[in-house]
Amino acid sequence: MEPEFSTECRRCPRLANFLDQVKSDNPAYYARPVPPFGADNPAVLVVGLAPGMHGANRTGRPFTGDYAGLLLYETLHRFGFSSQPSSVSAADSLRLMDCRITNAVKCLPPKNKPDTEEIKQCNKYLRIELNALTEDAIILALGNVAHRAVLLALGLKNSAFPFAHGAVHILPRGLTLYDSYHCSRYNTQTRRLTTPMFEQVFAAIASQLRRR
C-alpha cells in the first residue's frame, strides 16, 4: 500500500534536516512538506518541481508568493482555471476550478535540486495523485524533472515519451501529458519561456477540454 501524504513527512533525512534549519532561520515560514492545492477531481493536474524557498515553502501553497507563480497564476486565470490572476498567500481567496497543482517533490530541496532518491521517495505520493485522476484527465509537467517524475509514477519509460516544450504525449488510461518549460525566474528572464509560449500550451489544453 502506498503511504498517504503527510505534512509531517520526514522520509528524506537531507530534506527534513534542511527544513528544520530553514524553520529555525525563518520562524514565520511554513517550512514543511507542501500539500497539493486545487480541485479534488481536476480535469488538469499541474506538476511542478518542488516548493520555492520564499514561495510555497514560505506560504504553504504551491507556486504562491514568489516569482515562479506569477506567470502560472496569470495564465491559469486567463484560461478560466483560477478565480484571480495572482496568488500571494495561502489565506487569500484564490480558488482553482477543474485544476489542481502539485509538485514532484513536496519539500524544499537545497539549491532547489532534489537528488534522485528524494524524487523516488516522494514519487509514491505523486503516484497516488495520478491514480486518483479520471481516465481522460490532462497532466501538465513544468520542466523535465516533473515530466520524468510523472512517467516514473506511472511506470513508463522516459525514452518512449521524451520531454520537449509543447510536446503532447498520449498515456495509458486515456491520460494526456503536456510538457512545458518550468515558469521559473531564470527561464522567463532569459526568454527560454515566454508568455506566448506558455499560453500556447494552455490553449492546446483548453482546446482538448472543449472537444470532450
Wavefront OBJ file of the C-alpha trace (Angstrom):
o trace
v 0.000 0.000 0.000
v 1.294 3.456 -0.910
v 1.928 5.808 2.034
v -0.549 8.647 2.490
v 0.907 12.120 2.124
v 1.538 13.935 5.387
v 2.794 17.436 6.057
v 4.829 15.813 8.842
v 6.690 13.503 6.429
v 10.402 13.066 7.206
v 11.199 10.184 4.878
v 14.088 12.085 3.258
v 16.657 12.920 6.007
v 18.517 15.552 3.976
v 15.308 17.445 3.177
v 13.886 17.091 6.688
v 17.076 18.423 8.254
v 17.240 21.266 5.747
v 13.657 22.285 6.539
v 14.476 22.227 10.258
v 17.264 24.723 9.600
v 15.077 26.888 7.346
v 12.382 26.997 10.033
v 14.959 27.942 12.649
v 16.260 30.752 10.439
v 12.754 31.858 9.358
v 10.261 31.084 12.155
v 7.340 32.595 10.225
v 7.870 30.293 7.226
v 5.684 27.225 6.635
v 8.820 25.070 6.077
v 7.123 21.664 5.859
v 6.082 19.333 3.038
v 3.682 21.353 0.874
v 0.353 19.666 0.040
v -1.334 19.895 -3.379
v -3.810 22.706 -3.942
v -6.979 22.899 -6.017
v -9.959 20.867 -7.182
v -10.468 17.385 -5.752
v -11.309 15.842 -9.137
v -9.423 18.043 -11.612
v -9.502 17.883 -15.371
v -5.961 19.292 -15.305
v -3.173 18.413 -12.865
v -0.186 20.780 -12.984
v 3.040 19.180 -11.716
v 5.946 21.417 -10.722
v 9.415 20.607 -9.430
v 9.439 21.482 -5.720
v 8.454 24.319 -3.361
v 10.455 27.530 -3.739
v 12.316 28.901 -0.729
v 10.377 32.155 -0.490
v 7.251 30.923 -2.266
v 5.462 27.699 -1.348
v 7.979 26.932 1.378
v 7.068 30.271 2.968
v 3.310 30.270 2.355
v 2.420 26.573 2.352
v 0.691 26.625 -1.052
v 2.235 25.604 -4.406
v 3.591 28.477 -6.528
v 2.259 31.049 -4.069
v 4.127 34.183 -3.088
v 7.165 34.048 -5.363
v 8.256 34.876 -8.901
v 7.617 31.383 -10.310
v 3.915 31.687 -9.553
v 3.407 34.971 -11.409
v 3.151 33.566 -14.916
v 1.438 30.360 -13.795
v -1.455 32.010 -11.958
v -1.869 34.746 -14.578
v -2.190 32.054 -17.236
v -4.496 29.863 -15.163
v -6.761 32.865 -14.678
v -6.659 33.783 -18.373
v -7.864 30.308 -19.307
v -10.534 30.059 -16.622
v -8.795 27.743 -14.160
v -8.229 30.317 -11.402
v -10.533 32.821 -9.735
v -7.854 35.529 -9.707
v -4.579 36.246 -11.558
v -2.237 36.292 -8.582
v -1.539 34.177 -5.524
v 0.168 35.880 -2.615
v -0.914 33.934 0.454
v -2.489 30.614 1.370
v -5.091 32.686 3.201
v -6.201 34.694 0.166
v -9.472 33.998 -1.635
v -7.985 32.350 -4.723
v -9.749 29.210 -5.943
v -8.821 26.788 -8.712
v -11.550 25.452 -10.978
v -11.145 22.000 -12.539
v -7.406 22.284 -11.858
v -5.008 21.125 -9.172
v -1.353 21.979 -8.575
v 1.219 19.679 -7.009
v 4.975 19.121 -7.052
v 7.183 16.177 -7.929
v 8.954 16.749 -4.598
v 6.866 18.153 -1.771
v 9.749 19.591 0.302
v 12.084 22.477 -0.428
v 15.439 20.983 -1.518
v 18.793 22.719 -1.005
v 19.614 24.883 -4.046
v 16.249 23.768 -5.494
v 17.834 20.459 -6.542
v 16.362 17.239 -5.110
v 18.525 14.173 -5.533
v 17.408 11.035 -7.328
v 16.481 9.117 -4.173
v 14.400 12.025 -2.889
v 12.481 12.173 -6.161
v 11.858 8.435 -5.951
v 10.766 8.614 -2.311
v 8.284 11.404 -2.969
v 7.113 9.720 -6.157
v 4.943 7.460 -4.032
v 2.766 10.450 -3.185
v 2.595 11.578 -6.815
v 1.539 8.052 -7.841
v -1.475 8.289 -5.537
v -2.423 11.647 -7.058
v -2.136 10.334 -10.610
v -4.074 7.169 -9.848
v -6.906 9.301 -8.475
v -7.327 11.161 -11.782
v -10.185 10.327 -14.119
v -9.226 8.417 -17.252
v -9.464 11.455 -19.535
v -7.521 13.843 -17.303
v -4.715 16.078 -18.511
v -1.332 16.379 -16.799
v 0.903 19.391 -17.358
v 4.552 18.833 -16.424
v 6.516 22.006 -15.748
v 10.060 21.022 -16.638
v 11.918 17.799 -17.254
v 12.132 16.740 -13.602
v 8.346 16.899 -13.272
v 7.958 15.142 -16.623
v 10.205 12.269 -15.570
v 8.510 12.049 -12.163
v 5.112 11.628 -13.835
v 6.428 8.829 -16.042
v 8.111 7.148 -13.057
v 4.870 7.267 -11.078
v 3.006 5.662 -13.978
v 5.678 3.024 -14.596
v 6.531 4.355 -18.061
v 9.906 4.652 -19.823
v 11.416 8.088 -20.411
v 12.679 7.012 -23.825
v 9.113 6.418 -25.023
v 7.961 9.920 -24.052
v 10.830 12.423 -24.489
v 10.455 15.836 -22.868
v 10.118 18.872 -25.111
v 8.377 22.175 -24.618
v 4.918 21.941 -26.179
v 5.081 18.162 -26.578
v 1.887 16.159 -26.087
v 2.021 12.520 -25.023
v -0.871 10.055 -25.004
v -0.507 7.853 -21.944
v -2.291 4.720 -20.712
v -5.735 5.078 -19.080
v -6.622 7.842 -21.531
v -4.384 10.357 -19.757
v -2.662 13.098 -21.749
v 0.684 14.586 -20.703
v 1.619 18.082 -21.870
v 5.145 19.435 -21.425
v 6.275 22.989 -20.751
v 9.469 24.585 -19.642
v 9.208 25.500 -15.969
v 7.914 29.019 -15.287
v 10.936 29.861 -13.135
v 12.508 33.296 -12.867
v 15.562 32.028 -14.766
v 13.543 30.641 -17.681
v 11.307 33.666 -18.052
v 14.046 36.263 -17.648
v 16.316 34.509 -20.161
v 13.317 34.197 -22.513
v 13.669 30.445 -22.681
v 9.996 30.548 -21.746
v 7.899 33.500 -22.886
v 4.298 34.322 -22.053
v 3.099 33.419 -25.579
v 4.939 30.072 -25.387
v 3.295 29.263 -22.073
v -0.127 30.386 -23.245
v 0.148 28.207 -26.351
v 0.434 25.141 -24.129
v -2.647 26.169 -22.159
v -4.519 26.983 -25.358
v -3.894 23.425 -26.531
v -5.110 22.062 -23.187
v -8.233 24.236 -23.309
v -8.909 23.106 -26.873
v -8.712 19.458 -25.837
v -11.116 20.069 -22.963
v -13.620 21.766 -25.313
v -13.585 18.732 -27.635
v -14.877 16.430 -24.906
l 1 2 3 4 5 6 7 8 9 10 11 12 13 14 15 16 17 18 19 20 21 22 23 24 25 26 27 28 29 30 31 32 33 34 35 36 37 38 39 40 41 42 43 44 45 46 47 48 49 50 51 52 53 54 55 56 57 58 59 60 61 62 63 64 65 66 67 68 69 70 71 72 73 74 75 76 77 78 79 80 81 82 83 84 85 86 87 88 89 90 91 92 93 94 95 96 97 98 99 100 101 102 103 104 105 106 107 108 109 110 111 112 113 114 115 116 117 118 119 120 121 122 123 124 125 126 127 128 129 130 131 132 133 134 135 136 137 138 139 140 141 142 143 144 145 146 147 148 149 150 151 152 153 154 155 156 157 158 159 160 161 162 163 164 165 166 167 168 169 170 171 172 173 174 175 176 177 178 179 180 181 182 183 184 185 186 187 188 189 190 191 192 193 194 195 196 197 198 199 200 201 202 203 204 205 206 207 208 209 210 211 212
